């Protein structure tokens, strides 16, 4: 009887700890970077999708017991979602999350592996009710509204592959001399995030990454769109009939006239002012610390980048409480 009472006390304490942790995560925006309204929206939308997926997994394999029989999840969906959000926001290890929520490390690992792809598949929210999941949808949306976009690539440090592997040097970035993965980012002219994906190893150049994403073909087949880019994309302007705009080419390498130096500096400054918003958007994206330096498996980074981009765009598209009251 004493053992049963102690076990019940432990179970009740675990539930109480998770309830307190859940209330803290939802109520304090500093923990996840998301407002309570955004988290409630995620629970209402992603919860049924996760439940449907879970039931499909249970019914897909041969069973000796009925679906729903056996041990129940200790970590329900409303706890799995906050654990995933905290992991994306601060890069907290699975051990720490497990201790905080009163479950094992493997439970947290499975929970994050289940929730992260669902967040990544939501797409980027540009307006309430409008989401963009692919680069083709981004080009179509920009062309239909006659808007300008900005493109850039950001590097995320990753773990070095084991020595003597065939691809041990494929992630070494020539720019920063570190193992990294590049993610392509497309934003609106005002800095609103539209696309984040197409992850490539650090040895891949920015222009090569854009070509592999079929940006040239999409611009040729879709409506006319103007995209601002930096010097890493010089050459795409000719391939896209001027739709990709890069900094002006420097004609004089040596002994340039003073008037040309002044003109070239003014043109570069104007172009830089036009595309600085993408740097701000990347900085907001890197506030999700799992993208500042990734300590997990490299193959999960693409999903993590898309999930963080989906959450950031959702927060950007959600009106601030002061704006709603006005």
C-alpha positions in Angstrom: 0.0 0.0 0.0 2.9 2.3 0.8 4.5 1.6 -2.6 1.2 2.3 -4.4 0.8 5.6 -2.6 4.3 6.6 -3.3 3.9 5.8 -7.0 0.6 7.8 -7.2 2.3 10.7 -5.5 5.1 10.6 -8.0 2.7 10.5 -10.9 0.6 13.3 -9.5 3.8 15.4 -8.9 4.9 14.8 -12.5 1.6 15.9 -13.8 1.7 19.0 -11.6 5.2 19.9 -12.8 4.2 19.6 -16.4 1.1 21.8 -15.8 3.2 24.5 -14.1 5.8 24.3 -16.9 3.1 24.5 -19.6 1.5 27.5 -17.9 4.9 29.3 -17.7 5.6 28.6 -21.4 2.3 29.8 -22.7 2.0 32.8 -20.4 5.6 34.2 -20.8 6.5 35.3 -24.3 10.2 35.4 -23.4 10.4 31.6 -23.2 9.2 30.8 -26.8 9.1 34.2 -28.5 5.5 33.6 -29.3 2.4 35.3 -27.8 -0.3 33.2 -26.1 -2.6 33.8 -29.0 -0.1 32.3 -31.4 0.5 29.3 -29.2 -3.3 28.7 -28.9 -3.6 28.8 -32.7 -0.8 26.3 -33.0 -2.5 23.9 -30.5 -5.8 24.2 -32.3 -4.4 23.6 -35.7 -1.4 21.2 -35.2 -3.1 19.1 -32.4 -5.7 17.4 -34.6 -3.0 16.8 -37.3 -0.7 15.1 -34.8 -3.6 13.0 -33.4 -4.5 11.9 -36.9 -0.9 11.0 -37.6 -0.6 9.1 -34.4 -3.7 7.0 -35.0 -2.6 6.2 -38.5 0.8 5.0 -37.2 -1.0 2.8 -34.6 -3.3 1.3 -37.2 -0.7 0.8 -39.9 1.3 -2.1 -38.2 0.1 -5.6 -37.3 -1.3 -5.6 -33.8 -2.2 -8.1 -31.1 -4.1 -5.5 -29.1 -6.7 -3.0 -30.0 -5.7 0.5 -31.0 -5.6 2.6 -27.8 -4.8 -0.3 -25.5 -1.6 -0.4 -23.4 0.4 2.3 -21.7 -0.7 5.9 -22.4 1.6 8.8 -23.3 3.1 10.6 -20.3 3.8 13.6 -22.4 0.5 14.7 -24.1 0.4 17.0 -27.2 -0.1 20.2 -25.2 3.3 19.4 -23.5 5.0 18.1 -26.6 4.4 21.3 -28.4 6.0 23.6 -25.8 8.9 21.3 -25.4 9.5 21.6 -29.2 9.2 25.4 -29.1 11.7 25.7 -26.3 14.1 23.4 -28.1 13.9 25.5 -31.2 14.0 28.8 -29.4 17.0 28.2 -27.1 18.6 25.0 -28.4 18.0 23.4 -25.0 19.2 19.8 -24.8 16.8 16.9 -24.6 18.2 15.9 -21.1 17.4 19.3 -19.7 13.8 19.3 -21.1 13.3 15.8 -19.8 14.3 16.8 -16.3 12.1 19.9 -16.5 9.0 18.0 -17.6 9.6 14.9 -15.6 10.1 12.5 -18.4 13.0 10.6 -20.0 15.4 12.0 -22.6 14.1 9.5 -25.2 10.5 10.7 -24.7 11.6 14.3 -25.5 13.5 13.1 -28.5 10.5 11.3 -29.9 8.2 14.3 -29.1 10.4 16.8 -31.0 10.9 14.4 -33.9 7.0 14.2 -34.2 6.2 17.9 -33.8 9.0 19.5 -35.7 7.9 18.2 -39.2 4.4 19.3 -38.6 5.5 22.9 -37.8 7.8 22.9 -40.8 4.9 21.8 -43.1 2.7 24.7 -42.1 4.5 27.1 -44.4 5.2 30.8 -43.9 2.2 33.0 -43.0 2.2 36.2 -45.1 -1.3 37.4 -44.2 -4.0 35.9 -42.0 -5.3 32.9 -44.0 -2.5 33.0 -46.6 0.6 30.7 -46.4 3.4 30.0 -48.7 5.1 26.6 -48.6 7.2 26.4 -51.7 9.4 28.9 -53.7 7.0 28.6 -56.6 4.2 29.9 -54.4 6.4 32.7 -53.2 7.1 33.8 -56.8 3.5 33.6 -57.8 2.4 35.6 -54.7 5.0 38.4 -55.4 4.1 38.6 -59.1 0.4 38.7 -58.4 0.8 41.6 -56.0 3.6 43.4 -58.0 5.9 43.3 -54.9 9.7 43.3 -54.6 11.6 40.5 -52.8 15.1 40.2 -51.3 17.2 37.0 -51.4 20.2 36.0 -49.3 21.8 32.9 -47.8 22.7 32.4 -44.1 25.1 29.8 -42.7 24.4 27.7 -39.6 27.4 26.0 -37.9 27.0 22.2 -37.6 29.0 19.4 -36.1 32.1 18.2 -38.0 31.7 14.9 -39.7 33.8 12.0 -38.5 37.3 11.8 -40.0 38.0 9.7 -43.1 34.4 9.8 -44.2 33.9 10.5 -48.0 32.1 13.8 -47.2 34.1 14.9 -44.3 35.1 18.2 -46.0 31.8 18.9 -47.9 30.5 21.1 -45.1 33.5 23.4 -44.8 32.6 26.9 -45.7 35.1 28.7 -47.8 34.0 32.1 -46.4 34.1 31.3 -42.6 36.4 28.2 -42.7 34.0 26.2 -40.5 31.6 23.4 -40.9 28.2 24.9 -41.9 25.0 24.4 -43.8 23.6 27.2 -45.9 19.9 28.0 -45.9 18.3 30.3 -48.6 16.1 33.1 -47.2 13.6 35.2 -49.2 11.8 38.1 -47.6 9.4 40.8 -48.7 10.8 44.3 -49.2 9.6 45.2 -45.7 11.5 42.3 -44.2 8.6 39.9 -43.7 9.8 36.3 -44.1 8.5 34.5 -47.1 10.7 31.5 -47.6 13.5 29.6 -45.8 14.7 26.3 -47.1 16.9 24.7 -49.7 19.6 23.8 -47.2 23.0 23.0 -48.9 26.4 22.1 -47.5 28.8 25.0 -46.7 30.8 24.4 -49.9 27.9 25.4 -52.1 28.0 29.0 -53.4 25.0 31.3 -53.1 24.3 31.4 -56.8 24.6 27.6 -57.1 22.1 27.2 -54.3 19.7 29.5 -56.1 20.0 27.6 -59.3 19.5 24.3 -57.6 16.2 25.7 -56.1 15.1 26.3 -59.7 14.8 30.0 -59.1 15.8 30.8 -62.7 13.1 28.5 -64.2 10.4 29.8 -61.8 11.1 33.4 -62.7 11.1 32.6 -66.4 7.7 30.7 -66.2 6.0 33.0 -63.6 4.9 36.6 -63.5 7.6 39.3 -63.5 9.2 39.8 -60.1 12.0 42.0 -59.0 14.4 40.4 -56.5 17.3 42.2 -54.8 20.4 40.2 -54.1 24.0 40.8 -53.1 27.3 40.2 -55.0 27.1 36.4 -54.4 24.3 36.3 -57.0 26.0 38.3 -59.7 25.2 36.5 -63.0 21.6 35.7 -62.2 20.5 39.1 -63.6 21.5 38.0 -67.1 19.9 34.5 -66.6 16.6 36.0 -65.4 16.3 39.0 -67.9 17.1 41.5 -65.2 14.6 40.2 -62.6 17.4 39.5 -60.1 19.1 42.9 -59.3 22.7 42.7 -57.9 25.1 45.6 -57.0 26.5 47.4 -60.0 29.5 45.8 -61.7 32.7 47.7 -61.2 34.1 48.7 -64.6 37.4 50.2 -63.4 39.6 47.9 -61.4 42.5 50.3 -61.2 43.0 54.1 -61.5 39.3 54.8 -61.5 38.3 58.4 -62.0 37.0 60.3 -58.9 33.6 60.8 -60.5 33.2 57.1 -61.1 34.2 56.2 -57.5 31.6 58.6 -56.2 28.9 57.3 -58.6 29.7 53.6 -57.9 29.7 54.2 -54.1 26.3 56.0 -54.3 24.8 53.1 -56.4 26.1 50.5 -54.0 24.7 52.4 -51.0 21.3 52.7 -52.6 21.3 48.9 -53.4 22.4 48.1 -49.8 19.7 50.2 -48.3 17.1 48.4 -50.4 18.2 44.9 -49.3 19.2 45.5 -45.6 15.8 44.2 -44.5 16.8 40.6 -45.3 19.7 40.9 -42.9 17.3 42.0 -40.2 15.0 39.1 -41.0 17.9 36.6 -40.8 18.9 38.2 -37.4 15.3 37.6 -36.1 15.5 34.0 -37.5 18.8 33.4 -35.6 17.0 34.4 -32.4 15.9 30.8 -32.5 19.1 29.5 -31.1 18.9 26.1 -32.7 19.8 27.9 -35.9 22.6 30.0 -34.4 24.7 26.8 -34.0 23.2 23.4 -34.6 24.5 20.6 -32.3 22.2 17.8 -33.5 22.0 15.7 -36.7 22.7 17.7 -39.8 19.8 16.0 -41.7 17.3 17.6 -39.3 18.5 21.2 -39.9 16.3 21.8 -43.0 13.2 20.9 -41.0 14.3 23.1 -38.1 14.9 26.1 -40.4 11.5 25.7 -42.0 9.8 25.2 -38.6 11.5 28.3 -37.1 10.6 30.3 -40.3 7.0 29.2 -40.0 6.8 30.3 -36.3 8.5 33.6 -37.0 6.3 34.5 -39.9 3.2 33.6 -37.9 4.3 35.9 -35.1 5.0 38.7 -37.6 1.6 38.3 -39.2 -0.3 38.2 -35.9 -1.4 41.7 -34.8 0.0 43.0 -31.6 -2.5 43.3 -28.7 -2.2 47.1 -28.7 -2.9 47.1 -32.5 -6.0 44.9 -32.0 -7.4 47.2 -29.3 -6.8 50.3 -31.6 
